[in-house]
Amino acid sequence: MGLLLPLVLCALAACCGAVSLPQQYPNPSPLLSRGCNNSDVLAVAGFALQDINNDRKDGYVLSLDRVNDVREHRQDGLGSLFYLTLDVLETDCHVLSRKAWKDCRVRSLHQSVYGQCKAMFYINKPGRVLYLPAFNCTLRPVSRRKIHRMCPDCPSPTDLSDPRVLEAATESLAKFNNEGTSKQYSLIKVTRASSQWVFGPAYFVEYLVKESPCTKSQDSSCSYQSSESV
């Protein structure tokens, strides 16, 4: 985590989120400021982040780096509404995996994406109610310049529109299908790509697949289906 601290200045932000938060939190005067390292606060933050990941339909599972700020609005007999600011890091689990963020590995430096999620989270322990009314996350990739300066031999992010990216995904999936069992998988979407010069250009790709009705005996054209078929 320490390596990420100098990497504050990064590329333009890419936003993700399900429901927009109000433009401003309510006047903080009636709210209680809570310690960010309090065990109860960390538990609430964990629940909130899990719901955020469950609500997202695209991208990768976010992991909690730290609770940046938290305010609590206690409601007599009705539980508490928390206003959370969470520092997050992207993991290598796609959100479609539905894995818990604690079970996913944070990406290494040259793949790092980080940012903040602001969320409202309601909790009523007696009523056993946990609810995420709204959230908004802003994510930033680590800049290529910073990566090259700290790790000049690391792979660099590659534009997904590069035809060599789709070629690498198609060829690697075809090899997997040929070496696997009778089950075949079709390519849905390339989600991440990077490249590196290793005695020539090498491409590293991540992509989504689904089980295909095709068998090994059928034509390879069956191995690609558009995302509209998902």
N, C-alpha and C positions, 0 to 999 in steps of 0.2 A: 504493500500500500504506500510505503514511503516514497517510492519512485514516482508516484502520481502527483505528489504535492507540488513539485516545480512546474507541472504541466497545466498551469491555470489558463494561460493564453492559448486558445485552440481555434479550430475552424468554426464556421458559422453553425449555429445551433440547429438541430433537427428536432422538431417537437413530436411528441406522441402523447396520447391521452384519450380517455373515453368521454368524460364530461368536464366541461370547463368550470373552474372555480369562480366564485364571485371576483370582481376586479380587485377588491380589497377584503382582507379579513375584517370581521367586525372590530369595532373600537376595542383595542386590547385592554382597556382599563378594567372591564368586568371579568377579564379572563385571568386564570391563575397560571403563572409561569412555572413550569416543572423542570426539574433537573434532567438533562438529556441522557444521563447514564443510569437513571433510576430503573430498577428491574421491571417495574410495572410499565413504565414508558417504553422500554425496549420491547416488552411483550406486545403492547399496543402497536408499535411501529412494525413489528414482524407480522401481525395480523393484517395491518393495512397494506403492507407491501405484497403479501400473498394475494390479497383481493385485487390489487392493481395488476399483478401479473395475470391473474385469472381473467380479468376483464379485457386485456389487450389481445388483439387478434393477429398481430403481426410483430415481427422483431424477436428479440431474445429476452429471456428471463432476467430481471434486474435483481441484484443482490444488495443488501443493506451494507453500506460502508460506515455510516454513523448517523445519528439523529442530530441534525443541525439546530433545530429549534422546535419547541413544543409549547402549546398553550392549551389549557383545559377549561372548558365551560361546564361547570357542574349544574345539573338540573335536578332540583329536589325530587327524590324518589323516582327519577326517570333516567338515571345514569349520567354519563358525561359525553360531551362532544369535544373531540381533540382536533386541534389544528396543527398539523405536522409539516415540518420541512425536513426531508430525508435526502442525504447524499447517497447516491446509488452508483453501482458499477455493473456493467453488462457482463453476463456469463456466457458460456458456450452452449446453453440449453435453449432451444427455440421454444417460444411460448406454447406452440402446439403440442409440445411434449407433456405439458401439464405437470412438470416436475416442481417440487417445492424449491424455493430459491436457496435454501440451506443445503440442498443436495446437488447443487450445480457449481461448477468451477469458474471462478472469475478469470477473465481472459488475461493473457500475458501482455506485457508492456506494448509490443508493437501492434496488438489488436485492440488496445484499450478503448472503450467508450464509457464515458462517465457523465454525470449530471445530477439534477435534483428533481425530486417529486414533491409537490405540495398537495396535501390531501386533508380532507375532512373525514374523521372516523368516529362513529358513534359506538359506545359500548355500554351495555346495561347488564352487569354481572348477575343480579337476582333474576332478571328476565331471560338471561342467556341470549342476549341479542348483540350481534356484531354486524355493523353495517357501514359500508363505504358510500356516502352520498355523492362525493365528487373528488376528482383528482386531476392533476396536470403534471406531466413530466417533460423536462427539457434535457436532451442528451447531446453530448459533444464528443466527436472522435478526437483522439490525440493527434496533433498536427504531424504531417510527414516530416517536417523540418526537425521537430523535437525527436521523433523516432530515429531519424537518420543520425542525428548528433549523438544520441545515447546508445544506439544499436545500429551501426551502419550496415551490418550484414543481415539484418532482419528483413523479412518479406514486406513489400509495400502494398497498401490497398490498391486495388485495380477496379476500374469502372466496369460495372456489370454489363454494360452495353457492348463491351469488347467481344467480338465474335469468338476469340480464342478462349474466353471464359466458358461460353456455352459448349464449345468443342471439348474442353477439358471435362466438364460435367458429364456430357453425353458419353465420352469415351470411358470415363471411370465407372459410370453406372453400367455400361455395356459389359465391362470386364467383371464387375461384381455379379451381374446376372449370369454371365457365362460360367463363372466359378462357383456359383451358389447352387441351391437346391432347385426343385422344379418351380418354386415361386419366382415370379418376375416382378420387377418394379418399374414404374414409369416416372419420368422426370416431371415435376410440377413447376418448380421455381428455384432459380439460383438466388440465394440470400446473402452471400458474402464471397468475396474473391480477393486474392492477393497474389503477387508474383515476385520472383526472385531469380537472379542469374546464378545458375549452378551448372557450369559447363554448357550453358545455353539457357533459354528462358524456361522457368518452371512455374506452373500455376497451381495454386491451392484454392479449392472451391468448397463451399458448403451449399447444400441444396435440399429442397423438400422432395420427397417421393411418396408414392402410394402404391399399394399392391395392384398389379395389373392383371386383367383377364387373359393376357397373352401367355403363351408357353414358349419354351426354348425353341420349339420347332417353327414358330411363326416368324414372320419378317421383322427385322429390326426397326422398321418404321413404326411399329406398334409401341416402341419404348418411349415415345414422346407424346404427351397430352398437354393441352393448354391448361392454364390455371382455372379457366371457366368450367372445366370438368370436375373440379374438386367438390 
